[in-house]
Amino acid sequence: MYTFLTVLIIVICILLILIVLVQNSKGGGLASNFGQGNQIMGVKKTADFLEKATWVLASSLLVICLIASMTVPRKQKAAEEKKQAATELPASKEKQK
């Protein structure tokens, strides 16, 4: 579950980066290239869609990060693994002698 959420977070981050880069900035971003006359959606509608997509991706990233933090493997498992490794280590040293 944690691995799935981590991959999902990475995908959302990449999509968020792309959406932000496409948005029209004060200096004219990539969205200005799509503002030609024969476009189905106007520039205003494109800007609205990009803004809504940014908010949706950002809020979903926040929620998924919170869920992922609840599914992180706990320290108890790590402590058990250390104990198991510590018990196996002396046994493997004895075999080497």
N, C-alpha and C positions, 0 to 999 in steps of 0.2 A: 504494500500500500504506500509506504513512504517513498519507494523508488518511483512509482507511478506519479505521485504528487510532485516529486522533484522534476521529472521530465515535463510534466504539465506546466510547472512554474517556468521552466526554461523556454518552452514554446510560447507562453504568454508574454514573457519578457521580449523575445525576438519580435513577436507581432506588435507589441507596444512600441518598440524602437522604430519599426518600419512605419507605423501609423504617425508617430510624432515627426519623423523625417519628411513625410509626404505633406504634412500640414503647411498651410501658407503662413509664413512668418512675416515680420515687418519688412524684411528685405525681399520678399517674394520667394516662396519655397517651391518645391516641386509641384504643388497643387496649381500654381499659375500656369504650368505647361498644359494642364488639362482644361483650360478655360476657353477653348476655341468655340466658334459659333455653332457648329453642328453637333453639339453634345446633347445627349438625352437628359442628363441631370445638369442643372446649371451650376455655376461656381458656388453660389450660396448654398445650394442643397448639398454639394460635395463637402463644403466646409462644415455644415451641420452634421453630416454623417460621420466625418472624421472626428469631430469633437465628441459625439456620442460614443463612437467606437473607443476613443481614448478613455472616457470615463468608465465604460463597461469593462474594458481590459484592466484598468487600474484597480477598480473595486473587486473584480474577480481575483486579481493577483493578491490583494490584501486578504480576502477570505480564504483562498487556498493556502496561503502562507500560514495563517492561523491554524487551519486544519492540519497542515503538515507538522506544525510545532507540537500538536497533540499526539501525533503518531510517531514521533522520534523514538528510536529504541532507547530504553531507560538505562540508567547506570547499573541497575541490578544485573542485567544481562551481561554487561561489560565486566562487572566484578566476578560473576560466575565463570566467564571465559578466562579471566586472569587466574582464577583458582585452578581451573582445569589445565591451563597451560603450565602453571607452577607444579602441578602434580605430575604432568607428563615430562617435564624437563629433567628432573632427577632420574627418572626411569630411563630416559634416552641416554643420559651420561653414563649410567651403569652399564648399558649395553655396549657403549664405546670402549669401556675399559676392558 
